[in-house]
Amino acid sequence: MKIMMFGFDGLRPDCVTQDVMPNLYSFLEKNCECSNARSVFPSETYVNHPTIFSGFLPEQHGLIANAFYDTSVSRKDFFLGSIVERIEEAERMTQGNLFEVPTLSETLAANGRSYISVSSNSPGSTRLMAHKSETLGQINISVNGFAYAVPSVLKEKYGSDKEGNNYERPEVEGLKKMNEVVHDLFETYSMADVNVIWYGEPDHSFHQFGIGSPEAKKALEAADGCFGQLLDRYWKDDVQVIVLSDHGHVTIEKQFNLTEELEKRGFVHTENLLDTTAGGFSLLWGYSGNIYVHNKALIKDMVYEMQNMDEMGMIFTQDYDGINGALEGTFSKRLVSGDHPRSGDIRYVLRSEDKIDKWGKRGTCVCHPFLDNGCSIHGGLNENEVHTLLGFGGSAFKKEHTVSTVTGVLDVTPTIYHLLGITPTLPTQGSVISEALKEKKSISEPVILEHTYTTRKGPYSQKLTISYKNRIPYIISGQRV
């Protein structure tokens, strides 16, 4: 049995229409679609990829945001998932424990199985799919950075001059290059046991042009065309196909600089954790992020000021009782699986709403001014950010079937292990999606309970809905009320 995993970065399920993405639309219609699939918080790529490729929640695998401080590595430089050098340095400084759980690629290697990942995401994002690929003898390539290709022999073969985002957006040529590389790898090395083909579109074009823009439509069409080409050529015999996205998007409606606003209220922003200026804080990034407060006594004052900002959405602080944070009106970081030593003293998301944007898509938000109004962003808990695409096809799966129970990025690796007959050394938090399988064998039905939590301080109130599958949380939505 071989597995082909097709990832569409940032793809909202409602963008998969018959006229724009006919190949993917047809695949989901004829095979098995999970209609209630969810990302993890924050709904960022460098958090959800580690969850996809491990089967564990962020507070377990340790990659808690796109950018974060790990004081065991550095108090000056923060971890940034797009940069390979930061990943390699963190891996060295943590003595091989950047990921605090076994990953898919490691477990495959330990069981004598082969692995290939090809992506048009950043080189760092691609490396996080299989961060130990170099030592494990696996193939890991970003067409946006051939200089970082693993193994090193492929750097020259594909052109080591490409070290950045060199493809014009929408990245039609980058997607085509991906398919060329996949063809060549399959011809040269043959198909691996698990093959990851991860398209960086439509995420890149959504960010730059907006969800419903003409450029985004071209990106969707190009990704769908490339998917169809590989499906037509390689989906045969005992090949199982997985299609998924890592998160959705919402449209930016208003600009807001939280760092500047906190400075106006008497706090002092510092560039890193080495600067312990009185009243100081370090903030990473903008729409959804972590705030590291140097003097812990100031956390209460800072949260109070944030709760009185109209632009503020959700606020999470140190755990109090598993639901509420230590400060009134806040949720616990543990509630969203974000209670890890690498996380900030305060975790937040700027405000989002269920409004219809100018493209006719639901979901708008306030965002730090690094993108223009009308562009889109992700990282928060809006329904349209956490609702993801997930589907399966092949001899192991049901045909013309919809799984309506809650599933998510957390369940992908456990399902792969089941298909390949692998028992991981550490049981995953995610579950095998038994509802999609033709033969469930001895897999028991999941126990699912849904809860809606609210917390309030004065006029500030927030709400979070979580579905628990076998006691593991799957976030349905979260917003300031």
C-alpha positions, 0 to 999 in steps of 0.5 A: 500500500502507498499513500499520497497526501495532497495538501492545499495550504489555507484552502477553505472548504467553501472555495471548493466548487465545481466550476473553480476546482472540478478535480477536487470537487469530484474527488470529494463527491465520489469518495469520502469527505469529512465535513466537520474537520478542524485545525488546532489553535492557533490556526497557523501553518507552522502549528498545524503542520506539526500536528498533521505530521505527528498526531499531537496537539501543540502543547504536546509537540511544542510548536505553539505558534509560527513565531515564539521564544524558547528561552532554552534556545535563545532570549534574543532570537525567536523561533520562526518556522519559515527559516530553516536555520532557525529550525536547525539551531533550535533542534541543536539547542534542544538536543533533538527535542524541537518536537517533543513527540515522535513525528510521522517521518521518524516513525515511518523510518523506524518501521522501515517505511519510505517518505517523500515531501515536496512543497511550494511553501517556504523552505522552513515550512517544508522542513517542519513536515520532516525536520529530521529528514536529512539524518533519516535518509528521506526526501524533503524539498521546497520549490521555493528553496532548492538550496535546502533540498534533502538529500543534498544531491538534489540541490544542484539537480533542481537548481540551488539558486532558488532560495526565496519566494521567487515565483510570481503570485499567484504561484502558477509556475511554482505549482507546475514546478512541484509537479515536475519534481514529483514526476522526476522523483517517482521516476528516479526513486519510485513512489515512497510509502508516504508521499506528501505533495503540499501546494502553497496555494491558495494561501499565498494568493489569499494573503496577498489579494483576498479570498475572492479575488481574480488572482485567488481564483487563478491560484485555486484553478492552478492547484486543482489542475496540478492535483488532477494531473498527479491523480490521473497518473498515479492513483491506481492499484493500492494507492490511498489518497488523502486531501486536506488543508491546514486552516482557513482564512478570514478577510481583513476589514480594519487595521490595528497595531496592538503593540503601539496601543499598549505603548500608548497605555504606558507599557514598553515594547522591547525587541527581545527577552534580553531587554528587561526594561521596566514595564517591558513586553515582547509581542509576536506577531500581530493578528494572533500572537503571544505576549511575553511580559518581563515583570509578571506583576504587570500582566493583570494591568496589561490584560485589563487594558486589552479587555477595554480595546474594542479591537481585541478579540480573545484573551488567554492566560495562565490556567486557573481551573482548566477553563478559566484563566488566572485573570477574570474574563480570560480563558485558560491557555490549556483550554485551547491546548496552548499551555506550554513553556514556550507560549507567552504570558498572554495569548490573544487574537484580535477581533473577528466577526461572522460578517460577509466580506466584499467577495461574498465570503463569511468571516472578517477580522481586525489585523495588525497593519502588515497586510491591506484591508481586503487581503486575508489572514488566519491564526484565530478561532473564527469558524472560517479559520478553523474549518478545514478540508479533509477527504479520503479516497482509495480501496480502504475508504468508503465511496460517496460518503460523508463523515459528519462527526468532528475530525481534524488535522490531528487525525491524519497521522493516526489514520496513516499508521492504521492503514500501514499497520504501524503501532507508534511508540507513543500513542497519538492524541488524534484518532483513526477516522474509522467512519471513513474506512470500509472495514472498521475492524476492531476500532470503537466508535468515538465518544463525542461531547460538545461544550460552549464556554463563556467568560466575562469581565464587565462589558468584555465577554468571549465564547468558545465552543469545543467538541471533545472526541474521546476527551481530546478537544477539537475547536469549533469556533471562538469569538469575542461576544 
